[in-house]
Amino acid sequence: MNIANQNKFTRLAAMMLTVLGLTTLSTQTFAKGGGGGGGGVLLGLNLSYSTDKDETTTTTTTTNDYKTTLMDIKLGYQAMSGLYFGLLYINDTGSSNSTNKATTGYGPTLGYMANNGFFIHATYLLDGEYDASTADSFKYKKGTGIQADLGYLFPVSSSFLIGAELSYRSIKYGTYYNGTADVTTQTRTNTSMDPKISLAFIF
């Protein structure tokens, strides 16, 4: 693991430990205060998968198959008041006949969940990376931006919920690594809006 990846892992681990510490403190505070049910640690998984096929015909037919998987992992504390705070990690992958692409990033999240199951989450994304080349050494780095999730969760049991959400995301990458050096004059902005299936555990 190179130094950049070590630093990124260290920052992510520190944020996860902070979230876990805050959730533990919040749980103990509610318990001492005699609070009832409704609050707890939330572990969520949001998924989306799509396929697309293009055919171009001249004298011959050229076919391109596209496959995209979007995955978000959420870890945080859902308070009885409806307030949510936590950490979001994104990991999107895509492939066509000759190219693979990947988007990663993470950041702190604040949100609110109503008693009827509707929720809204807002995340400030950090350390985003976008790789859309056949060589791992070429990528956009130092991405920052926002993700807003609007969705609904239905309780299947006291600890398991299922639902759906619509995610808006915009990330600007301030650096391009060309295989030799970081180039700050070449930037990229990716903006998307995608529906996702939401799974969540509260414990």
N, C-alpha and C positions, 0 to 999 in steps of 0.2 A: 504494500500500500504506500503510495507516494505521500509527500508532505501535505499537498493540497487536500487529498482525500482524508488524511488523518485529521487535519484541522476541521474539515467539514463534519466528520464523524464526531469529533469532540464537541463541537457546537450543538449538534443534534442531540447527543447524549446528555449534555448539560441542560438543554431545554426540556428533555423528557424527565430528567430527575427533578427539575423545578416543578413541572406539572404534577408529577407524582407526589412531591412534597406538599404542594398546595392542596391537592385533593385529599391527602391524608389529614392535613390540618383542618380543612373544611368539614370532613366527615366527623372528626373528633369534636369540633365546635358545635355542630348540629346535635350530636349525640349528647353532649353535656347540657345543651339547652333544652333537651327533651323533645326535639323535633320528631315528627312522624315520618311516614314513608314518602317517597317521591324524589329523594336525592340520592346520588351515588356516582360512582366512577362509570363513565361511558366509554366503551370501546366500539368503534364503528368501522364498517367496511362499505365503501361505495364503489360500484362496478358498472362499466359500460363496455359493450363489445359490438363492433360493426364491421361489415365487409362491403367492399365495393369492387366492381369489375368494369373495366373500360376496354372496348374493342375499337381499334382504328383500322380501317380497311382502305388500301390503295390497290396495288397489284397483289399485295399479300395482306394478311390480317395479323395485327399485333395486339396481344392481349396483356393487360396489366391487372393483377389482382392486388387489392389493398385490404389489409387487416389491421384494425386498431383496437387496442385494449386500454381502457382508462381505469385507474385504480387510486382511490384515496383511502388513507387510514387515519382515523381520528381517535385521539386519546385525551380525555378531559374529565371535568367534573360537572355534572348536571345538578344544579341546586334545586331545592324545593320551590324557590321563588320563580323558577323558570330560567334564571341566568345560567349561561354555560361559558366555561373558559377551558381552553385546552391547547392541543398541538395537532396540526395537520401535516401529513406527509403525502406527497403526490408522486406517482410513478406511472407514467403513460408510455406505452410502447406501440410501435406501428411498423408495418413491413409491406413492401411491394416486391416485384420480381427481382429487383436489383439493389434496393435501398432499405436499410433499417433506420428507424428514428426512435429517439427516447427523450422524455422530459422528466426531470426529477426536481424536487424542491421541498421545502418545509417552512412552517412559520406558526406563530401564535394565533389563536382563534378566540374571538368573543362572539357570543350569540344569545339567543333566547328561544325557549320552547314553551308554547302555550299549553294549557291543560288539554286541549283537543288534539294535540299531537303535531300541529304545525310548528315549524321552526325556521329560523334564519340564522346563518353563521357567516361571519366576515373574518377573513384571514389575510394577514400581511405576509406574503411569501418572501423567503430569503434563499440565498445560495442556489438559485435556479440554474439548471444546465439543460441545454438543448443540443442533441447530437443527431444530425440527419445525414451522415456520411457513411461510407463503407469502411472508413478507417476511424478507429477509436480516438486517434490523436487530434482530429479536427472537430471542434465543438464551440458553441456559444456558452459563455459562463457569466457568473456574477449577475444572475437575473433577480430582479425584485419586482413585486407587483401585488395584485390583490386577487382573491377568489371570494365570491359571494355565493352561498348555497341557500336555496329556498326549497323547503320540502315538507314531507309529512311522514310520521312514523306511527304505525299501528301496533299496539301491544298484543303479541301472540301469547305471551305468558308474563309473569311478574318481572322477568329479567331479560326477555328477548323481544325485540321489536323489528318490524319489517316495513318498508315503505319505498318512497321514491323522492328524488330531488332534482332540481334544475340548477346546474352550476355555471356561473359566469367567471371567466378567468382572463386576466391580462397580465403578461409578464414582459418586461423589457430587459434584454440581455445587453450589458454594457461592454462586454469584452468578447472578442473572437480569438480563439487559439488556433493558429494555422499550422500547427505541428512543430513550430520552432519557437514562436514568441506570441505573447498576448498583443492583440491589435485593438486599441480603444476607438479607432476611427470607423470601425465596422460594427454596427449594432443591429439588433433585430428585436422586433416586438411581435409576440404571438397573442392573439385574442380568440377566445372560443366560448361557445355556450353549448352544453351537452346535458342530456337527461341521464340519470344514473339510478340504478337500484340501490337501496340503502338497507343495510343490516346493522343492528346495534344490540349490544349487551350492556345492561346496567347491573352493577353488583356493588 
